[in-house]
Amino acid sequence: MIKVLFLFFTLLFIAACSDETQKVEDHVWKEQTDMIDKAKDVELLINDAALQQRELIEQNTQ
């Protein structure tokens, strides 16, 4: 019984000391994930430009 109480209070202490003020978005890999998001945005821009160029070429060949 004493072991169970000790374990309970230890877990309670750890939970009480956790830092809840930290944002969910802040993490170790934030910089890398931000760069991946930017790369995805650039990829969309390049794909849109390629599509527009393809449509322009098709219009000029008709």
C-alpha positions in Angstrom: 0.0 0.0 0.0 2.8 2.4 0.8 4.5 1.7 -2.6 1.2 2.5 -4.3 0.9 5.8 -2.4 4.5 6.7 -3.1 4.0 6.0 -6.8 0.8 8.0 -6.9 2.4 11.0 -5.2 5.4 10.8 -7.4 3.3 10.9 -10.5 1.2 13.7 -9.0 4.4 15.7 -8.3 5.7 15.2 -11.9 2.3 16.2 -13.4 2.2 19.3 -11.2 5.6 20.4 -12.2 5.0 20.1 -16.0 5.4 23.2 -18.0 1.9 23.9 -19.5 2.9 27.4 -20.6 4.9 26.1 -23.6 3.0 26.3 -26.8 2.0 23.1 -28.6 3.7 24.4 -31.8 7.1 24.7 -30.1 9.1 21.6 -30.4 12.6 20.5 -31.2 12.1 20.2 -34.9 10.1 23.4 -35.4 12.7 25.0 -37.7 12.9 21.9 -39.9 9.1 21.6 -40.1 8.8 25.2 -41.0 11.3 24.8 -43.8 9.4 21.8 -45.1 6.2 23.8 -45.1 7.9 26.6 -47.1 9.2 24.0 -49.6 5.7 22.7 -50.1 4.5 26.2 -50.7 7.3 26.8 -53.3 6.4 23.4 -54.9 2.8 24.6 -55.3 3.9 27.8 -56.9 6.2 26.0 -59.4 3.4 23.5 -60.3 1.0 26.3 -60.8 3.5 28.2 -63.1 4.2 25.0 -65.0 0.4 24.4 -65.5 -0.1 27.9 -66.7 2.8 27.6 -69.1 1.5 24.3 -70.4 -2.0 25.8 -71.0 -0.4 28.8 -72.8 1.5 26.5 -75.1 -1.6 24.5 -75.9 -3.5 27.7 -76.7 -0.7 28.9 -79.0 -0.5 25.6 -80.9 -4.2 25.4 -81.7 
